Amino acid sequence: MKVDVNKFLKPCSCGRKHEIIVDDIIIESGAVSRLPEILARDAYKNFQNIVMICDENTYEAAGKTVERLVPRNHINNCTTIF
């Protein structure tokens, strides 16, 4: 599947412009466990919403762990499974 990220740069029906920022791509055993460390960086302190988009297999393999690791006290996360 190919996702056109330019679609996400257009004004949303909510009236806001949403951004996709990729600072790191981490490919290693246990990479998901580094998510809290990454989200604690100054670069992400103003971001309050995370959207995780995944299929059912990916959700079972890592998505549940991501939901557990994301600090809910300051980030409202959303999971979309397709």
N, C-alpha and C positions, 0 to 999 in steps of 0.2 A: 504494500500500500504506500502511496505517496501522498504526503500532506503538503498542501501549498501554504506555507507560513505567511505569505503575503495577504491571504484572506484575513488573518488575525490582526493585521496592521490597519485595516480599514475601520472607520468609525462603527461602533457596535450599535445595535438597536437601543442600548441603554444610554447612548449619547457620548460615551467615552471612547478613547482610543486605547486599545490594549496592546501591550508589548510582549514579545517573546525574547528573553535574554538568555544566552548560553555563555556562561563563563568557564564552565568546567565540563569535561566529559571524562568520567572515571570508569575505567574498565579493569576490574580486578575482583578477586574473590572477596565477598563481603562488602562490596562498594556501597550497598544500600545503608549499611550501618553508619556510614560517614555523613548521612543526611543532616542530623542535628548539628554537627560541627560546621557544615557548609552553611546552613540556615542561620547560624549564630554570627556569621561574618557581618561586618559593617555594611557591606554592599547590599545586604538583604534586609536590613533592619526596618526599612520603610514599607516592605511588602507584607501585606496582611492576608492575601488570598493565594492559595495554591490549588491548581487543578491538576489532578492526575488522570490521564486518559490511558486506558489500557483495555486489552481484551481479557476474557475470562481466565485464560491460561496464565497470562502475566500477572493478573490480580492474585491468583492462587500462589504463584511462585514468589512474588515480591510485594504486591500491592497491599496486602494485609500488614506486612511488616512496615511499609512506608506509613500507613495510617497510624500505626502504633508509635512510630518514631517521631512523627511531626508534632511539635509542641502545640497542643490545642489551646493553651492559655493565651497565646498571642498570634496564632495563625488559624484562620478559618479555612479548613481544607475541604475540598470537594472531589469526589471520585466519580468518574464517568466510565462505565464499562460498556463496551459495545461488542 
